[in-house]
Amino acid sequence: THTVQYPSAIAAADVFVYVGNLSPILNKASRVLRNSDILIFTVEERNHIENPEDAGDEGWFLQPSGRFAHRESYIRTVIEKDCEDLRIISLERITPRYENGQPIKGLLVTIVKE
């Protein structure tokens, strides 16, 4: 017989920058992960204080680079409202890459399924 293997961790470094709305992906992860499993991912960060023209938008933005940036508040809202069995255990500001010699602001998010 064939047994289905499930992950105990999923890592998506520099992947979610190509997705705007993270809700469907996080919902799918919620269904695949078992209790105590973790999801670790990075996003580029968009800060509405530094970019006041963004106030009131969805919380994710397509940048001229062709990659999406996400607000921390958007990530927290999606997880808290759309994925009730997921909980953020760590959210850190990072520099995921440099572009044209300039640091790109990002977030490293670690989530656990409860």
C-alpha positions as CSV (number, residue, x, y, z in Angstrom):
1,T,0.0,0.0,0.0
2,H,1.0,3.6,-0.6
3,T,1.0,6.0,2.3
4,V,0.7,9.6,1.8
5,Q,3.5,11.7,3.2
6,Y,2.7,15.1,4.6
7,P,5.2,17.9,5.3
8,S,6.2,18.9,8.8
9,A,7.4,22.2,7.4
10,I,6.9,24.2,4.2
11,A,9.4,26.9,3.2
12,A,8.7,29.5,0.5
13,A,11.6,31.9,0.4
14,D,11.3,34.5,-2.4
15,V,8.2,32.8,-3.8
16,F,5.2,34.8,-2.5
17,V,6.6,38.0,-4.1
18,Y,5.0,36.7,-7.3
19,V,1.5,36.5,-5.7
20,G,-0.6,39.4,-4.7
21,N,-3.6,37.9,-2.8
22,L,-2.0,35.5,-0.3
23,S,-5.4,34.3,1.2
24,P,-5.9,31.3,-1.2
25,I,-2.3,30.1,-0.7
26,L,-2.5,30.4,3.1
27,N,-5.8,28.6,3.1
28,K,-4.4,25.7,1.1
29,A,-1.4,25.5,3.4
30,S,-3.8,25.4,6.3
31,R,-5.5,22.3,4.8
32,V,-2.2,20.5,4.0
33,L,-0.3,21.2,7.3
34,R,-1.0,19.0,10.3
35,N,-1.1,20.3,13.9
36,S,2.2,21.7,15.0
37,D,3.6,21.9,11.4
38,I,5.1,25.2,10.3
39,L,5.1,27.4,7.2
40,I,7.9,29.8,6.7
41,F,7.8,32.4,4.0
42,T,9.3,35.7,2.9
43,V,7.6,38.7,1.3
44,E,8.8,42.1,0.2
45,E,7.4,44.7,2.6
46,R,5.3,47.7,1.6
47,N,4.9,50.3,4.4
48,H,2.0,52.8,4.1
49,I,3.9,55.3,6.2
50,E,6.7,55.4,3.7
51,N,4.2,55.2,0.8
52,P,1.2,57.2,1.9
53,E,-0.4,56.9,-1.5
54,D,-1.1,53.2,-0.6
55,A,-3.4,54.0,2.4
56,G,-6.7,52.2,2.0
57,D,-5.6,49.7,-0.6
58,E,-5.7,45.9,-0.3
59,G,-2.4,45.6,1.5
60,W,-0.5,44.2,-1.4
61,F,1.0,46.1,-4.4
62,L,2.5,45.2,-7.7
63,Q,5.8,47.0,-7.9
64,P,7.6,48.3,-11.0
65,S,10.0,45.3,-10.5
66,G,7.1,43.0,-11.3
67,R,7.1,41.6,-7.8
68,F,4.4,42.1,-5.2
69,A,5.0,43.8,-1.8
70,H,2.8,43.2,1.2
71,R,2.0,45.1,4.3
72,E,2.6,43.5,7.7
73,S,-1.0,44.4,8.7
74,Y,-2.3,42.6,5.6
75,I,-0.5,39.4,6.4
76,R,-1.7,39.5,10.0
77,T,-5.3,40.1,8.9
78,V,-5.3,37.3,6.4
79,I,-4.0,34.8,8.9
80,E,-6.2,36.0,11.8
81,K,-9.5,36.2,9.8
82,D,-9.1,33.8,6.9
83,C,-7.0,31.0,8.5
84,E,-8.2,30.6,12.0
85,D,-6.1,27.5,12.7
86,L,-2.8,29.2,11.8
87,R,-0.9,31.4,14.2
88,I,2.1,33.7,13.6
89,I,4.9,32.7,15.9
90,S,7.5,35.0,14.4
91,L,7.5,38.0,12.0
92,E,10.9,39.6,11.4
93,R,12.0,42.5,9.2
94,I,14.8,41.3,6.9
95,T,16.6,42.2,3.7
96,P,15.8,39.3,1.4
97,R,17.9,40.7,-1.5
98,Y,19.7,43.7,-2.9
99,E,18.5,45.3,-6.1
100,N,20.8,47.8,-7.9
101,G,22.9,47.9,-4.8
102,Q,20.0,48.9,-2.6
103,P,18.5,46.7,0.1
104,I,15.0,45.5,-0.4
105,K,12.8,45.6,2.7
106,G,11.1,42.3,3.5
107,L,9.4,40.2,6.1
108,L,10.2,36.6,7.3
109,V,7.1,35.0,8.6
110,T,6.8,31.8,10.5
111,I,3.4,30.3,11.1
112,V,2.3,27.2,13.0
113,K,-0.9,25.2,12.5
114,E,-2.8,24.7,15.8
